[in-house]
Amino acid sequence: MNVFLPSNLVIRENGNPLATADLAGRLVDLRGRVAADGLTLSATRIDVKNNDTGDASLMGPVSASSAADNTLTIAGITVSTVGAQFNGSAPDHGSITAAGFFGSIVPGVTMVKVRWSPFVSTAAPAKEVELEN
C-alpha cells in the first residue's frame, strides 16, 4: 500500500496542525480514497490518536475475495477472515454466514470494514468483517 499525501493535507493532533515528520512512531487515523490502481491511498485526513485501544480497522472497496481461502483484499492488503465474525450491512449489521458474506461481494463495488482486536499485524486474521453497503 502506497500512501500519497497531497501538499494541502493538514495533519492534526488535538485540533492543532502537525508536521509530517512528527508522525514517526505515532498511532494515526488515516482516511483517504483508493486510487484506480487499487494500491495507492490518497490521504484526505490524518489525525494523531493519543489513546491506543489496541484495535485497528481498515475500510474500503474489496478488489478480490476468496471464500475457499477465507481472504479478501482491500487497498492491496490481503486480509485473512479465518475465525472472523461476519456482519451484514445496515441497518442492523447483524451476523451472517461466511457464505452469505462472500456471496455478497462484488469486486470493486462492495465496501467492507475489517477490524483487528487486538491488532498485531494485517497478516493476522481479522476479528470482525462487515459489509458497508
C-alpha positions in Angstrom: 0.0 0.0 0.0 1.4 3.4 -1.0 0.0 6.5 0.7 0.0 9.8 -1.2 0.0 12.9 1.0 -1.3 15.9 -1.0 0.5 19.2 -0.4 -2.7 20.8 1.0 -3.3 18.0 3.6 -3.5 19.2 7.2 -2.4 16.7 9.8 -3.8 17.3 13.3 -3.3 16.4 16.9 -6.0 17.6 19.3 -7.1 20.0 16.6 -3.6 21.6 16.2 -1.6 21.3 12.9 1.3 18.8 13.0 4.2 18.3 10.6 4.5 15.0 8.7 7.9 14.3 10.3 6.2 14.3 13.7 4.2 11.2 12.8 7.0 8.7 13.1 6.1 6.0 15.6 2.7 7.5 16.3 -0.7 5.9 16.0 -2.9 7.7 13.5 -6.3 7.6 12.0 -5.7 7.9 8.2 -8.6 8.5 5.8 -8.4 8.7 2.1 -9.5 7.4 -1.3 -8.2 4.4 -3.0 -6.8 5.2 -6.5 -7.8 3.3 -9.6 -4.7 1.1 -9.3 -6.1 -0.3 -6.0 -2.7 0.1 -4.4 -2.4 3.8 -3.7 -4.3 5.7 -1.0 -4.6 9.4 -1.4 -4.9 10.8 2.1 -7.8 13.2 2.8 -7.3 13.4 6.6 -4.8 12.3 9.2 -5.4 12.6 12.9 -3.0 11.5 15.6 -4.6 9.1 18.1 -3.5 9.6 21.7 -5.3 6.6 23.1 -4.1 3.3 21.8 -7.0 0.9 22.2 -5.0 -1.9 20.7 -7.5 -2.2 17.8 -7.1 -1.3 14.1 -9.5 -1.1 11.3 -9.5 -0.9 7.5 -12.4 0.1 5.3 -12.6 0.2 1.5 -13.8 -1.5 -1.6 -12.9 -5.1 -1.9 -10.8 -5.7 -5.0 -10.6 -9.6 -4.7 -12.1 -12.2 -2.4 -11.9 -16.0 -2.0 -14.4 -17.9 0.2 -12.3 -21.0 -0.3 -9.1 -19.3 1.1 -11.0 -17.2 3.6 -9.4 -14.0 2.3 -10.4 -10.6 0.8 -8.2 -7.8 -0.5 -8.7 -4.1 0.3 -6.3 -1.5 -1.0 -3.7 -4.1 -1.8 -3.9 -5.7 1.7 -4.9 -9.3 1.8 -7.0 -10.0 4.9 -7.5 -13.4 6.5 -11.0 -13.9 7.7 -10.3 -17.3 9.4 -12.4 -17.3 12.6 -13.8 -13.8 12.0 -17.3 -12.6 12.9 -19.2 -11.8 9.6 -21.7 -9.0 9.8 -24.2 -7.8 7.2 -24.8 -4.2 6.1 -27.0 -1.6 7.6 -29.4 -1.1 9.2 -28.7 -3.7 11.8 -25.2 -5.1 10.8 -26.4 -8.4 12.1 -24.4 -11.6 12.0 -24.3 -13.5 8.7 -22.6 -16.7 7.5 -19.3 -16.7 5.7 -21.0 -18.0 2.6 -23.5 -15.1 2.8 -20.8 -12.6 3.3 -18.6 -13.8 0.4 -21.6 -14.2 -1.8 -22.5 -10.5 -1.3 -19.1 -9.2 -2.5 -18.9 -7.6 -5.9 -15.2 -6.7 -6.6 -14.5 -3.0 -7.0 -18.0 -2.2 -5.7 -18.6 -3.7 -2.2 -17.3 -1.7 0.7 -16.1 -3.7 3.7 -14.8 -2.7 7.1 -12.3 -5.0 8.8 -11.3 -4.9 12.5 -8.4 -6.5 14.3 -8.6 -6.7 18.1 -6.0 -6.8 19.4 -4.0 -5.5 16.5 -0.8 -7.4 15.9 -0.4 -7.1 12.1 -2.6 -7.0 9.0 -1.3 -10.6 8.3 -3.1 -11.8 11.4 -6.7 -12.9 11.0 -9.3 -10.2 11.4 -11.7 -10.4 14.4 -14.6 -8.9 12.5 -15.6 -8.1 8.9 -18.6 -6.1 8.0 -20.4 -5.2 4.7 -20.7 -1.4 4.5 -23.1 -1.0 1.5 
